Amino acid sequence: MSDDSKSSAVDQWQEQYMAAVHQFGLALKTLNQTNPWPDLPLLPRAMNHLMTELWDHGFSQTGIREAFEEAVADMPRYAAGEEVRS
């Protein structure tokens, strides 16, 4: 496999990964906006279900926990001090 072929395969993999995450985010946004149970916030339940799906698909408890903790720790940098994206 040439370097260009490897690079193309890596680029395609990254595009698939980013598209999957983007679609998940869009789906949650729509579900959050149409949530028929305002006293049951969507996000905590969705994150719990995501965690169980990841575990069911072979990710370790440690790996899942560390990934969530790293993501939360990175929020201030990404959000630049804003609570909600406008």
N, C-alpha and C positions, 0 to 999 in steps of 0.2 A: 504494500500500500504506500503510495507516495505521500509526501508531506502535505501536498494540497488536498489529497483525499482524506487524510486524517483530520486536517483542519476543517474541511467541509463537514465531516461526520460529527466532529465536536460542535461546530456551529449549529448543525441541525438538532443535536441533542439539547443544546442550551436553549434554542428557540422553542422546542417542545416543552422543556421544563418551565420556562417563563410563561408560555401560553397556558399551561395547566394551572399555574399559580394565579395568573390573571383571571382566568375563567372562574376559578373557585372564589376569588375576591368579588367578582361581579355578581355571581350567584348569591353569595351571602348578602351583598348590598341590597339586591332585589328582595330577598327573603326578609331582611331586616325592615325594609320599608313597608312590607305587606304583612308583618307579623300580627296575627289575630289575637295574640296574648301579650299585651303590653306589660303585664306584670311578670312575664317570663322573658327576660332579655335573651335575644338570639345568640349573641356572641359567646357568652360563657358556655352555653349548651353546644354550640358549634365547635368551639375549641376542645371541649371534652370529647365530643364524637370524633373529631380529627385525631386526637390523641389515641383513642381506642382503635380507630382504623389503622393508624400507623403501627400500633402494637400488634394488631391482628395480621398485618402484612409483613411482620418479621423485624421491625425496628425494635431496638432494645429500650427498656425503661430509661436507662442512663442516657442513651442517645437522644431520646425524645425530650427528656427533662432538660438536658444541656442545650438542645436546639431552641426550646421555648425560652429558657433563661437568657441565652445569647441574643435572641430576637428582641426580647423585652429590654435588655440592656442597651441595645442599639437604637431604640425608638427615639430618645432625645436627639441624637445626631441626625437621624432621618427627618424627624418632624420639626427640627429647628425651633423648638420652643412652642410650637402651635399645638393646641389640644386636639383640634379637628382640622382636616384639610378643607380649605374653602374652595 
